[in-house]
Amino acid sequence: MKMAFTQKQRMIEGLTIFTLIAISIYVAVMWGKIPQEVATSFGITGKIGGMGSKTSILWKLAISYGIYIVFTMIYLNPSLWGIGNIKDKKKQEQAFLLAGDLFVFLKLILVSIMAYIIFSIINNVDLGFIFIPMSAFLPLAIGFNTSAKIKALRS
């Protein structure tokens, strides 16, 4: 089955691309003003935990683009999703739509998390206490919710 983006997925994809472009431009514009030593890690409370070279920002930006590319490749190859074994075609289409939504939502969330981390590093601010638990909880909650819906379609 070949996947095509739905209108909702195209909008989310557009937001993801916008986020990548915006943070890339921000890094480029701010590069000369960034000190040589910046935060490279954060503790569980969101406070700066370690310092290192400002080139670590470029690595985080590369990871953001890597997330985008990997999730896009997975989206475009539905045979990797493991939901092709649903016999009812209508339920199978629903499952593929749910899984497609999951991939574009997760891509947006993960890219946004990375953009926020990069923004915080450039501005030398803590991530905040709620950031660490939410950045772990939100993708997991969305993933479990979608998995439960797809599992229900299998029965």
N, C-alpha and C positions, 0 to 999 in steps of 0.2 A: 504494500500500500504506500503510495506517495503522499507525503504530507504537504498541504498548502496552508499558509497562515490564514486564520479567520480574521475578521475585522478587529475583534478585541485583541487578538494576539499581535496583529500588526501595530496597534496603538502601543501595546506594552513593549514591543520590539523597538519602536520609535523612541520611547522613553529611555530604554536601555542604551541605545546608540547615542541619544542626546547626552545621557549621563557620562558615557565614555568620552565623548568629544569635549564636553564642558570641563571635566576634570583634567583632561589632557591640555586644554588651552590654559586652564588655571595654573597647572604645573609649569608650562612654558613661560607664561607671563611672570610668575613669581620666582622662577629659578634663580635669578640674580640676587634676590632679596633673602633667599633661604640660607641660614647659617650652614657652615660645613658640617656641624654635628647636630643631628636631629634625633627625635625619638624613633627607636626601631622596634620597641615592644611595649606592651601595656599589660599591667597586672589585672587580676580578676575584678578589681574595683574600677577599672578603666583609667587608672593613673599611669603615667609614664613609668615604665619599668627599666628601660635601658636606652642608651644613646649610641649612635653610630653615624656613619657617613650619609650625607644627603643623597647619594646615589641609590640608597635603599628605597627612596621614593620611586625611582624609575623601575626597580624590581617589582614594587607593589602595583605600579601602573601596568607593567607587562603581565603580571598575574591577572589583573582585571581583564585585559584583552584575551588572555588564555582562557579564562572562565567563559567569556563570551563565545570564543571559537569552539571550545569543547561542547558547551551546551547547544550551540547551533548545529554542530555536526551530529550530536545525538538526536536532536529534534528531526533532522533531515533523514535519519535512518531508523524508521519505526521498528524494523526487525530487531533492533537492540533493546526495545522496551520490554519484551517478554509478556505482551498481552495479546498476541496474535492467536492464542488458543481458545478464544471465546467463539463458540459455534454460531450463535445468533448474530447475524450481520448488523442489525440495528444496535444491539448492545455492544458489539465490537466497535462500531463507529463512535458510540458514546464514550467508550473506554479510551479510544485514541484521542478524542477531543479533550477529555479530562487530562490525559497524560501530556498532551501538547500544551494545554494551559499551565500544567505544573512546570514544565521545562521553561516556558517563557517567564513565568512568575519568579521561579527560583533564580533564573539568570538576572532578572532585574534586581531582585533583593540582594544577591551576592555582589553584583557590580556596584550597587548603591552602598553596600557596607564597605567595600574596598575604597570607593570614592570618599566616603566619610572619614575613613582612617587616614587616607592621603591628605585630605583637607585639614584634619586635626594635627597631623605631623607638620605640615607646612606652617600652620598657625601656632604651633607649640602649645597646644591645649590638651587636657585630658579628654578621653572619650566620654567619660561620665559613667556613673555606677550602673545605670540601667542598660547601657549599650551592650556589654558583654553577654549578659543572660539573654537579652532580646535577640542578638545576632545569632545565637545558637537556637533559641526556642522557635523563632518565627519560621525559618526554613523547615525545621523538623515538624512543626504543627501543620504546615501546609502539605508537606509530604505525606504524613500519616493520614490526614484527612482525605487526600486524593487517593491514597492506596486503599483506604477503607471503601471509598465509593467504587473503585475499580473492582475490588474483591466482591462487592455486592452484585456487580454486573455479571460476574462469573457464575453465580448460583442460579 
